[in-house]
């Protein structure tokens, strides 16, 4: 394709056939040998598109018309789809979404890690349902009044009537109640498995006075709305408590409003069960040591869920709110109490600290690593590989950085033993992946 200049890019229209989906959810097509990325498309679609951005080697385009739908295309379950930027794969049948995610992971490992994982890759399974699975949502104020989500590719707000990926309690009770509040800039709703929910409100100080008046007028013996256990304003407690308690994998986790927890309870259970089964295989083979390193431990999900398999757990996280919650959770958990020590700081800082123990004991350790989207990073990978734990177990939310980090581990003498895709975020292009690596010497 002759590359459009910045002045004529918006006038170039093409008819293309989508080959596959890429990381981030866009469809890949080719024109005259050049890659063209088209969001909201499905493999096999024949589409008419307009080029929006042209760069050396590839172009980006917007979808104008579906001329012939691919075999996996389906009717989206949400009326806001296409405008709302929240779910970008609703046009694919759920089974096709899962196939596409597995293919994206395999492609990332092939391109970025130079690894063929076709025979090793498992999942994802349809765990927990394709709708109603999310336990948190952030909404933005709309100029028209109702709260909503960001319009795709803009900072405009799409007023929200309902959100099918949220539980029924949100759509039936919480969203209608939010519409009666004085408008603020943002609200975040978090739910537990029992239907209790926590509301974080963000806005100018003048709104705080009005909210206080509204809350003061409510009956003293009841919540502001059914199931509400706490309201915060600009991260400060306004009414009730500032945390939820989640029950996952046989353990209870106190999670404050400013701490992270996985957004899909059923798939989080699947992740813990998978990791336990992998480690049981390692233990049965006599290769599991007494020390667990829980890197990016958050509120202590793996520290608590895996403590019974180890004699000692060293947990690390840089977020002060998560560390506070993790310390609280460890104290309250019989399996973890006395086994788990929590260190605040980055993985590179803490793992590089000589006071963490003799390097030799880490050579028989297992490290669970649950990093943010950026992955371990160069410094994190360097200090982790310097400790040379016997096993490294990744839980990654980005297949590209996982492929990169896995390649670094293999170059340092590890072998990829297990690889599994989880459908943590149905209807979206976000991908969660588990990987188990073991040192070969």
Secondary structure, 3 states (H helix, E strand, C coil): CCCCCCCCHHHCEEEEECCEECCCCCEEEEECCEEEEECCCCCCCEEEEEEEEEECCEEEEEEEEEEECCCCECCCCCCCECCECCCCCCCECHHHHHHHHHHHHHHHHHHHHCCCCCCCEEECCCCCCCCCCECEEEEEECCCCCEEEEECCCCCEEECCCCCCECHHHHHHHHHHHCCCCCCCEEEEEECCCCCEEEEEECCHHHHHHHHHHHHCCCCCCCCCCCEEEEEECCEEEEECCEEEEEECCEEEEEECCCCCCCCHHHHHHHHHHHHHHHHHHHHCCCCCCEEEEECCCCCHHHHHHHHHCCEEEEEECCHHHHHHHHHHHHHCCCCCCCEEEEECCHHHHHCCHHHCCHHHHCCCEEEECCCCCCCHHHHHHHHHHHCCCEEEEEECCHHHHHHHHHHHHHCCEEEEEEEEECCCCCCCCCEEEEEEEECC
